[in-house]
Amino acid sequence: MGKSNKMKPRAALLAGCTALLFVFALSLSGRGGGKSGKECGIPDAVSSISDGEKCCLTVVANSAQISDEKAFAREVIRMCMDNSFRSLRFSTDIGRLPEEIEIDVYLRKEDVGERTPVFRIRAEAKHGDSAGDTENQPEGYQIFIE
């Protein structure tokens, strides 16, 4: 009887350790839970340069393809206005958005500097509007795909 009581804690410990090792192995292999950042489909800015009223960005799509370039461009402009990129945060000391935003778009982070951009987005404040007056609306910018 004493021997079986000692076996229960050992068996529970062994099962717990096995489960932890399994979870650890899944996390290392990238199969656990959701998708990795490389394939999640959420755009992310990896570089920015600001010069007065102009901002130049490098954005990765984190996707194998971009089916609707205009919708993608609007989403990236919205993310600029919301300052919601994962890897990069804009300084807020200027207090307003730039008059012009130029964005080089790549599919994956590994493509930056190795390949040409998939396309370029140029957004300019609409004539008569100041980018600071757009009240964080992408509609305040005219978007061009190059």
Contacts in CASP RR format, 6 or more apart in sequence:
PFRMAT RR
TARGET T0000
AUTHOR 0000-0000-0000
METHOD contacts of the structure
MODEL  1
MGKSNKMKPRAALLAGCTALLFVFALSLSGRGGGKSGKECGIPDAVSSIS
DGEKCCLTVVANSAQISDEKAFAREVIRMCMDNSFRSLRFSTDIGRLPEE
IEIDVYLRKEDVGERTPVFRIRAEAKHGDSAGDTENQPEGYQIFIE
26 32 0 8 1.000
30 36 0 8 1.000
35 41 0 8 1.000
37 62 0 8 1.000
38 62 0 8 1.000
38 108 0 8 1.000
38 109 0 8 1.000
39 62 0 8 1.000
39 63 0 8 1.000
39 64 0 8 1.000
40 62 0 8 1.000
41 61 0 8 1.000
41 62 0 8 1.000
41 63 0 8 1.000
42 62 0 8 1.000
42 86 0 8 1.000
43 59 0 8 1.000
43 60 0 8 1.000
43 61 0 8 1.000
43 62 0 8 1.000
43 72 0 8 1.000
43 75 0 8 1.000
43 76 0 8 1.000
43 79 0 8 1.000
43 85 0 8 1.000
44 59 0 8 1.000
44 60 0 8 1.000
44 62 0 8 1.000
44 85 0 8 1.000
44 86 0 8 1.000
44 87 0 8 1.000
44 88 0 8 1.000
44 109 0 8 1.000
45 57 0 8 1.000
45 58 0 8 1.000
45 59 0 8 1.000
45 79 0 8 1.000
45 80 0 8 1.000
45 85 0 8 1.000
45 87 0 8 1.000
45 88 0 8 1.000
46 58 0 8 1.000
46 59 0 8 1.000
46 60 0 8 1.000
46 87 0 8 1.000
46 88 0 8 1.000
46 109 0 8 1.000
46 112 0 8 1.000
47 57 0 8 1.000
47 58 0 8 1.000
47 88 0 8 1.000
47 112 0 8 1.000
48 55 0 8 1.000
48 56 0 8 1.000
48 57 0 8 1.000
48 58 0 8 1.000
48 88 0 8 1.000
48 90 0 8 1.000
49 55 0 8 1.000
49 56 0 8 1.000
50 56 0 8 1.000
50 98 0 8 1.000
52 98 0 8 1.000
53 98 0 8 1.000
53 99 0 8 1.000
53 100 0 8 1.000
53 131 0 8 1.000
54 98 0 8 1.000
54 99 0 8 1.000
54 100 0 8 1.000
54 101 0 8 1.000
54 102 0 8 1.000
55 80 0 8 1.000
55 98 0 8 1.000
55 100 0 8 1.000
55 101 0 8 1.000
55 102 0 8 1.000
56 101 0 8 1.000
56 102 0 8 1.000
56 103 0 8 1.000
56 104 0 8 1.000
57 76 0 8 1.000
57 80 0 8 1.000
57 101 0 8 1.000
57 102 0 8 1.000
57 103 0 8 1.000
57 104 0 8 1.000
58 103 0 8 1.000
58 104 0 8 1.000
58 106 0 8 1.000
58 112 0 8 1.000
59 76 0 8 1.000
59 103 0 8 1.000
59 104 0 8 1.000
59 105 0 8 1.000
59 106 0 8 1.000
60 105 0 8 1.000
60 106 0 8 1.000
60 107 0 8 1.000
60 108 0 8 1.000
60 109 0 8 1.000
60 111 0 8 1.000
60 112 0 8 1.000
61 72 0 8 1.000
61 105 0 8 1.000
61 106 0 8 1.000
61 107 0 8 1.000
61 108 0 8 1.000
61 118 0 8 1.000
62 107 0 8 1.000
62 108 0 8 1.000
62 109 0 8 1.000
63 107 0 8 1.000
64 107 0 8 1.000
65 107 0 8 1.000
66 72 0 8 1.000
66 105 0 8 1.000
66 107 0 8 1.000
66 118 0 8 1.000
66 119 0 8 1.000
69 119 0 8 1.000
69 145 0 8 1.000
70 143 0 8 1.000
70 145 0 8 1.000
72 105 0 8 1.000
73 103 0 8 1.000
73 121 0 8 1.000
73 123 0 8 1.000
73 143 0 8 1.000
73 145 0 8 1.000
74 138 0 8 1.000
74 143 0 8 1.000
76 103 0 8 1.000
76 105 0 8 1.000
76 121 0 8 1.000
77 101 0 8 1.000
77 121 0 8 1.000
77 123 0 8 1.000
77 138 0 8 1.000
77 141 0 8 1.000
77 143 0 8 1.000
78 138 0 8 1.000
79 85 0 8 1.000
80 90 0 8 1.000
80 97 0 8 1.000
80 101 0 8 1.000
81 97 0 8 1.000
81 134 0 8 1.000
81 136 0 8 1.000
81 137 0 8 1.000
81 138 0 8 1.000
82 136 0 8 1.000
83 89 0 8 1.000
83 90 0 8 1.000
83 92 0 8 1.000
96 130 0 8 1.000
96 131 0 8 1.000
96 132 0 8 1.000
97 125 0 8 1.000
97 131 0 8 1.000
97 132 0 8 1.000
97 134 0 8 1.000
97 136 0 8 1.000
98 131 0 8 1.000
99 124 0 8 1.000
99 125 0 8 1.000
99 130 0 8 1.000
99 131 0 8 1.000
100 122 0 8 1.000
100 123 0 8 1.000
100 124 0 8 1.000
100 125 0 8 1.000
101 121 0 8 1.000
101 122 0 8 1.000
101 123 0 8 1.000
101 141 0 8 1.000
102 120 0 8 1.000
102 121 0 8 1.000
102 122 0 8 1.000
102 123 0 8 1.000
103 120 0 8 1.000
103 121 0 8 1.000
103 122 0 8 1.000
103 123 0 8 1.000
104 117 0 8 1.000
104 120 0 8 1.000
105 117 0 8 1.000
105 118 0 8 1.000
105 119 0 8 1.000
105 120 0 8 1.000
105 121 0 8 1.000
106 112 0 8 1.000
106 115 0 8 1.000
106 117 0 8 1.000
106 118 0 8 1.000
107 118 0 8 1.000
119 145 0 8 1.000
119 146 0 8 1.000
120 145 0 8 1.000
120 146 0 8 1.000
121 143 0 8 1.000
121 144 0 8 1.000
121 145 0 8 1.000
121 146 0 8 1.000
122 143 0 8 1.000
122 144 0 8 1.000
122 146 0 8 1.000
123 138 0 8 1.000
123 141 0 8 1.000
123 142 0 8 1.000
123 143 0 8 1.000
123 144 0 8 1.000
124 141 0 8 1.000
124 142 0 8 1.000
124 144 0 8 1.000
125 131 0 8 1.000
125 132 0 8 1.000
125 134 0 8 1.000
125 140 0 8 1.000
125 141 0 8 1.000
125 142 0 8 1.000
126 140 0 8 1.000
126 141 0 8 1.000
126 142 0 8 1.000
129 140 0 8 1.000
131 140 0 8 1.000
131 141 0 8 1.000
134 140 0 8 1.000
134 141 0 8 1.000
END
